[in-house]
Amino acid sequence: MTMTPTTAGLAVINEGMTWEDRIEARVENINLCCDAVQQSILFLGAQLAACKWSGEYIIDSLWPEDEQSRSWANWLKLRAFKVTSANGESKVDHASAAAIMAWASCTATITEANAERSIPLPLPKNPGQLVPYLGALQRVDDWEPENWPEQKGAPSKAFETEPPYAAQQPDFLKKWEAVFNQLPPEKRLDKKGQPKPPSQNASRDYISKERQMLTPDVAAPTYNVGQTPSTAERMAAAATERPKPQAPPKKTERELEEERRQFELEANARKYRMQLLSLQQQAESLEGLLKTLLVNYGSDYLEALRDLDLGAYSVTEDIDLLRKSVTVLQSCFRLATEVYIAPEPIEVHVPDVIDA
């Protein structure tokens, strides 16, 4: 078997090779990538993706001859690949393999987008930073394995695998950029002046709030799309050595002030939206409760509730509380719809103190 080494020390695998040679070379490549170097983990994602979606793992010689369910998850268990990092060794299981492949695919997406941007977006530094986005990654819905090796299992148990990630990930890119932009200006760059990727908590918080704000009339994004899959070559290209990006030019105090002002504007807009959403949800919940009680028990039931002495949970003053809430809402409506006129400052006259 002849394998052509690449600049990364990995073997080139092509259609001219036999299936046995392909899986042998693929396993060797995966083992080479299982080290502590971030770049190698990106190559690992590309190699895993190519192995999974080509079906090469099906004809691995490590399978027992009578094995009838040659699933991707079982193959990973059988091979027991281990990634070495600063935290020690960890197994490449089904979940971690999915995260690593997603990392390679998303890195390729961001890298290609950055080629057309004056201000680049940060690249994720590890698969964990992408966990909140896994549900938003698009897969190819009309994908069918082509030219897979002959299945050696029972005909009734076809080998199944998820479709590959789509080559383009616009929804992920939009969310990644939105989370990065909502970070305070002073937290967007690292000590070297390079764009700093959002933390997993920041991403999870943004996506959670975004999901809360979706209303029933908003169409949910489509996560399975009819387009070409992301190839291993594309993912590997994103992991190759790239010229170190130049640090963004130093901004003037005026530009920094404008950036801070824009950040504050966007932050207050998000806060206002969340308060409105919370108000609407609470009001609809209260209305639903009252309707349910009245339909099931009638108006007298509310009087019975008012007669209960439950301390902090008593509702004896429900009418007053509702009236005060309406008054506050009317005030909010006026503030939001009428031109605000600041009140005249109050002049305070401090009398002279005369010592006795």
C-alpha positions as semicolon CSV with decimal commas, in nm:
position;residue;x (nm);y (nm);z (nm)
1;M;0,000;0,000;0,000
2;T;0,138;0,341;-0,101
3;M;0,032;0,649;0,091
4;T;0,132;1,001;-0,002
5;P;0,211;1,212;0,306
6;T;0,060;1,559;0,333
7;T;0,216;1,862;0,498
8;A;0,043;1,752;0,817
9;G;0,202;1,407;0,798
10;L;-0,130;1,242;0,709
11;A;-0,189;0,999;0,427
12;V;-0,388;1,100;0,120
13;I;-0,682;0,866;0,070
14;N;-0,840;0,848;-0,274
15;E;-1,095;0,645;-0,466
16;G;-0,821;0,450;-0,644
17;M;-0,734;0,268;-0,322
18;T;-0,902;-0,054;-0,214
19;W;-1,148;-0,035;0,073
20;E;-0,908;-0,234;0,292
21;D;-0,624;0,011;0,220
22;R;-0,852;0,308;0,279
23;I;-0,965;0,204;0,627
24;E;-0,609;0,106;0,723
25;A;-0,481;0,449;0,619
26;R;-0,775;0,622;0,781
27;V;-0,718;0,456;1,118
28;E;-0,349;0,548;1,099
29;N;-0,443;0,912;1,026
30;I;-0,687;0,921;1,318
31;N;-0,424;0,785;1,553
32;L;-0,175;1,047;1,432
33;C;-0,425;1,322;1,506
34;C;-0,499;1,205;1,860
35;D;-0,257;1,440;2,035
36;A;-0,262;1,764;2,229
37;V;-0,215;2,001;1,936
38;Q;-0,527;2,202;1,856
39;Q;-0,451;2,192;1,485
40;S;-0,430;1,812;1,497
41;I;-0,771;1,790;1,665
42;L;-0,915;1,984;1,372
43;F;-0,753;1,736;1,136
44;L;-0,897;1,461;1,357
45;G;-1,247;1,599;1,300
46;A;-1,191;1,592;0,925
47;Q;-1,059;1,234;0,936
48;L;-1,346;1,112;1,154
49;A;-1,600;1,279;0,925
50;A;-1,446;1,121;0,615
51;C;-1,439;0,779;0,779
52;K;-1,798;0,800;0,900
53;W;-1,967;0,934;0,589
54;S;-1,768;0,724;0,343
55;G;-1,862;0,405;0,524
56;E;-1,499;0,297;0,552
57;Y;-1,545;0,188;0,912
58;I;-1,784;-0,087;0,798
59;I;-1,507;-0,303;0,650
60;D;-1,250;-0,253;0,927
61;S;-1,065;-0,581;0,983
62;L;-1,113;-0,537;1,357
63;W;-1,482;-0,631;1,330
64;P;-1,570;-0,989;1,427
65;E;-1,681;-1,181;1,117
66;D;-2,023;-1,254;1,267
67;E;-2,088;-0,892;1,373
68;Q;-2,423;-0,793;1,220
69;S;-2,462;-0,441;1,356
70;R;-2,156;-0,244;1,252
71;S;-2,265;0,093;1,383
72;W;-2,047;0,403;1,402
73;A;-2,079;0,412;1,782
74;N;-1,974;0,049;1,818
75;W;-1,680;0,100;1,583
76;L;-1,552;0,386;1,800
77;K;-1,580;0,160;2,106
78;L;-1,399;-0,116;1,921
79;R;-1,114;0,110;1,809
80;A;-1,091;0,293;2,144
81;F;-0,912;0,599;2,008
82;K;-0,775;0,829;2,277
83;V;-0,702;1,200;2,254
84;T;-0,415;1,329;2,463
85;S;-0,446;1,678;2,609
86;A;-0,322;1,880;2,903
87;N;-0,591;1,711;3,111
88;G;-0,470;1,362;3,022
89;E;-0,619;1,104;2,788
90;S;-0,985;1,086;2,694
91;K;-1,168;0,836;2,479
92;V;-1,314;0,936;2,146
93;D;-1,668;0,808;2,199
94;H;-1,983;0,883;1,999
95;A;-2,053;1,214;2,176
96;S;-1,697;1,349;2,166
97;A;-1,654;1,243;1,801
98;A;-1,969;1,439;1,711
99;A;-1,834;1,746;1,890
100;I;-1,494;1,718;1,722
101;M;-1,651;1,680;1,376
102;A;-1,878;1,979;1,445
103;W;-1,572;2,179;1,555
104;A;-1,392;2,106;1,230
105;S;-1,700;2,190;1,023
106;C;-1,773;2,517;1,209
107;T;-1,409;2,622;1,195
108;A;-1,420;2,579;0,818
109;T;-1,740;2,787;0,802
110;I;-1,593;3,073;1,007
111;T;-1,261;3,063;0,821
112;E;-1,434;3,099;0,485
113;A;-1,655;3,380;0,617
114;N;-1,352;3,565;0,757
115;A;-1,194;3,576;0,412
116;E;-1,460;3,832;0,314
117;R;-1,470;4,028;0,640
118;S;-1,264;4,330;0,736
119;I;-1,298;4,241;1,104
120;P;-1,263;3,863;1,151
121;L;-1,480;3,654;1,379
122;P;-1,298;3,447;1,644
123;L;-1,240;3,077;1,582
124;P;-1,357;2,833;1,853
125;K;-1,061;2,703;2,052
126;N;-1,212;2,371;2,157
127;P;-1,517;2,153;2,082
128;G;-1,677;2,243;2,416
129;Q;-1,738;2,602;2,302
130;L;-1,968;2,470;2,028
131;V;-2,187;2,244;2,243
132;P;-2,470;2,504;2,268
133;Y;-2,478;2,528;1,886
134;L;-2,498;2,157;1,801
135;G;-2,877;2,171;1,769
136;A;-2,850;2,452;1,514
137;L;-2,607;2,283;1,276
138;Q;-2,762;2,195;0,943
139;R;-2,737;1,850;0,790
140;V;-2,798;1,739;0,432
141;D;-3,151;1,598;0,424
142;D;-3,138;1,426;0,085
143;W;-2,806;1,256;0,146
144;E;-2,761;0,889;0,066
145;P;-2,439;0,692;0,106
146;E;-2,279;0,646;-0,234
147;N;-2,057;0,353;-0,326
148;W;-2,037;0,221;0,027
149;P;-1,853;-0,108;0,071
150;E;-2,063;-0,423;0,064
151;Q;-2,250;-0,464;0,389
152;K;-2,140;-0,772;0,576
153;G;-2,429;-0,781;0,821
154;A;-2,779;-0,919;0,802
155;P;-2,973;-0,766;0,508
156;S;-3,253;-0,672;0,746
157;K;-3,015;-0,457;0,950
158;A;-2,893;-0,188;0,714
159;F;-2,605;0,025;0,833
160;E;-2,743;0,362;0,935
161;T;-2,569;0,688;1,008
162;E;-2,667;1,051;1,043
163;P;-2,640;1,270;0,732
164;P;-2,320;1,477;0,711
165;Y;-2,307;1,843;0,807
166;A;-2,395;2,080;0,526
167;A;-2,113;2,276;0,365
168;Q;-2,277;2,607;0,460
169;Q;-2,392;2,686;0,815
170;P;-2,559;3,031;0,794
171;D;-2,770;2,987;1,108
172;F;-2,470;2,887;1,319
173;L;-2,263;3,173;1,177
174;K;-2,540;3,422;1,256
175;K;-2,567;3,301;1,617
176;W;-2,188;3,290;1,664
177;E;-2,154;3,649;1,541
178;A;-2,450;3,767;1,753
179;V;-2,305;3,616;2,072
180;F;-1,964;3,768;1,997
181;N;-2,115;4,112;1,929
182;Q;-2,312;4,116;2,252
183;L;-1,995;4,077;2,457
184;P;-1,872;4,401;2,616
185;P;-1,612;4,565;2,387
186;E;-1,335;4,511;2,642
187;K;-1,402;4,132;2,644
188;R;-1,398;4,078;2,268
189;L;-1,019;4,070;2,232
190;D;-0,753;3,865;2,409
191;K;-0,428;4,000;2,549
192;K;-0,271;3,985;2,204
193;G;-0,548;4,191;2,050
194;Q;-0,703;3,897;1,864
195;P;-1,080;3,823;1,858
196;K;-1,170;3,609;2,158
197;P;-1,432;3,332;2,114
198;P;-1,744;3,349;2,335
199;S;-1,751;3,122;2,636
200;Q;-1,986;2,826;2,646
201;N;-2,195;2,998;2,916
202;A;-2,234;3,315;2,707
203;S;-2,345;3,110;2,405
204;R;-2,586;2,897;2,608
205;D;-2,740;3,206;2,770
206;Y;-2,793;3,380;2,435
207;I;-2,946;3,076;2,264
208;S;-3,173;3,010;2,563
209;K;-3,305;3,367;2,559
210;E;-3,341;3,361;2,182
211;R;-3,554;3,047;2,209
212;Q;-3,776;3,215;2,470
213;M;-3,838;3,509;2,239
214;L;-3,954;3,296;1,945
215;T;-4,332;3,328;1,907
216;P;-4,558;3,068;1,742
217;D;-4,587;3,277;1,424
218;V;-4,210;3,274;1,376
219;A;-4,106;2,989;1,152
220;A;-3,846;2,761;1,311
221;P;-3,517;2,740;1,120
222;T;-3,468;2,437;0,897
223;Y;-3,183;2,221;1,020
224;N;-3,188;1,969;0,738
225;V;-3,121;2,123;0,402
226;G;-3,074;1,996;0,050
227;Q;-2,719;2,102;-0,023
228;T;-2,375;1,949;-0,061
229;P;-2,213;1,803;0,249
230;S;-1,905;1,947;0,410
231;T;-1,608;1,749;0,286
232;A;-1,307;1,631;0,481
233;E;-1,083;1,827;0,247
234;R;-1,271;2,149;0,328
235;M;-1,243;2,086;0,702
236;A;-0,876;1,995;0,676
237;A;-0,805;2,312;0,475
238;A;-0,937;2,518;0,767
239;A;-0,691;2,343;0,997
240;T;-0,382;2,405;0,786
241;E;-0,132;2,670;0,878
242;R;-0,262;3,017;0,806
243;P;-0,076;3,349;0,820
244;K;-0,109;3,500;1,163
245;P;-0,379;3,768;1,139
246;Q;-0,270;4,120;1,206
247;A;-0,399;4,278;1,521
248;P;-0,685;4,521;1,456
249;P;-0,568;4,884;1,433
250;K;-0,574;5,071;1,759
251;K;-0,898;5,264;1,796
252;T;-0,926;5,627;1,892
253;E;-1,099;5,732;2,211
254;R;-1,389;5,859;2,002
255;E;-1,426;5,522;1,828
256;L;-1,412;5,339;2,160
257;E;-1,677;5,567;2,306
258;E;-1,899;5,509;2,003
259;E;-1,851;5,133;2,038
260;R;-1,942;5,146;2,407
261;R;-2,248;5,356;2,326
262;Q;-2,360;5,106;2,061
263;F;-2,305;4,816;2,300
264;E;-2,512;4,989;2,568
265;L;-2,788;5,057;2,312
266;E;-2,803;4,693;2,207
267;A;-2,787;4,567;2,567
268;N;-3,079;4,789;2,672
269;A;-3,278;4,679;2,366
270;R;-3,234;4,314;2,468
271;K;-3,325;4,394;2,827
272;Y;-3,639;4,583;2,716
273;R;-3,742;4,292;2,492
274;M;-3,699;4,040;2,772
275;Q;-3,903;4,255;3,014
276;L;-4,184;4,288;2,759
277;L;-4,179;3,916;2,696
278;S;-4,186;3,838;3,068
279;L;-4,476;4,080;3,119
280;Q;-4,677;3,924;2,836
281;Q;-4,613;3,570;2,958
282;Q;-4,705;3,653;3,319
283;A;-5,023;3,837;3,215
284;E;-5,133;3,551;2,986
285;S;-5,058;3,299;3,260
286;L;-5,269;3,493;3,511
287;E;-5,554;3,529;3,262
288;G;-5,543;3,157;3,189
289;L;-5,555;3,072;3,560
290;L;-5,856;3,299;3,622
291;K;-6,045;3,158;3,323
292;T;-5,975;2,800;3,436
293;L;-6,096;2,870;3,790
294;L;-6,411;3,046;3,669
295;V;-6,500;2,779;3,411
296;N;-6,449;2,494;3,657
297;Y;-6,583;2,645;3,980
298;G;-6,765;2,974;3,911
299;S;-6,728;3,325;4,058
300;D;-6,801;3,214;4,414
301;Y;-6,479;3,014;4,408
302;L;-6,275;3,336;4,396
303;E;-6,453;3,455;4,710
304;A;-6,359;3,129;4,882
305;L;-5,998;3,186;4,784
306;R;-6,007;3,535;4,934
307;D;-6,134;3,397;5,265
308;L;-5,829;3,176;5,313
309;D;-5,559;3,293;5,553
310;L;-5,235;3,172;5,391
311;G;-4,998;3,439;5,515
312;A;-4,776;3,556;5,231
313;Y;-4,988;3,354;4,986
314;S;-5,321;3,509;5,085
315;V;-5,520;3,670;4,802
316;T;-5,749;3,884;5,016
317;E;-5,618;4,197;4,843
318;D;-5,619;4,064;4,486
319;I;-5,841;4,342;4,352
320;D;-5,611;4,614;4,490
321;L;-5,306;4,437;4,348
322;L;-5,470;4,409;4,005
323;R;-5,573;4,776;4,014
324;K;-5,217;4,883;4,103
325;S;-5,081;4,664;3,822
326;V;-5,317;4,829;3,571
327;T;-5,204;5,173;3,692
328;V;-4,838;5,078;3,648
329;L;-4,907;4,939;3,300
330;Q;-5,088;5,257;3,199
331;S;-4,785;5,455;3,314
332;C;-4,555;5,225;3,111
333;F;-4,775;5,273;2,804
334;R;-4,761;5,653;2,836
335;L;-4,383;5,645;2,883
336;A;-4,340;5,429;2,573
337;T;-4,577;5,624;2,345
338;E;-4,557;5,988;2,451
339;V;-4,269;6,231;2,416
340;Y;-4,087;6,235;2,746
341;I;-4,052;6,576;2,910
342;A;-3,807;6,582;3,194
343;P;-3,943;6,742;3,512
344;E;-3,806;7,074;3,624
345;P;-3,521;7,035;3,871
346;I;-3,623;7,093;4,228
347;E;-3,452;7,388;4,385
348;V;-3,354;7,330;4,744
349;H;-3,286;7,634;4,957
350;V;-3,060;7,558;5,249
351;P;-3,102;7,815;5,522
352;D;-2,794;7,971;5,666
353;V;-2,691;7,823;5,997
354;I;-2,645;8,083;6,263
355;D;-2,429;7,982;6,551
356;A;-2,588;8,050;6,882
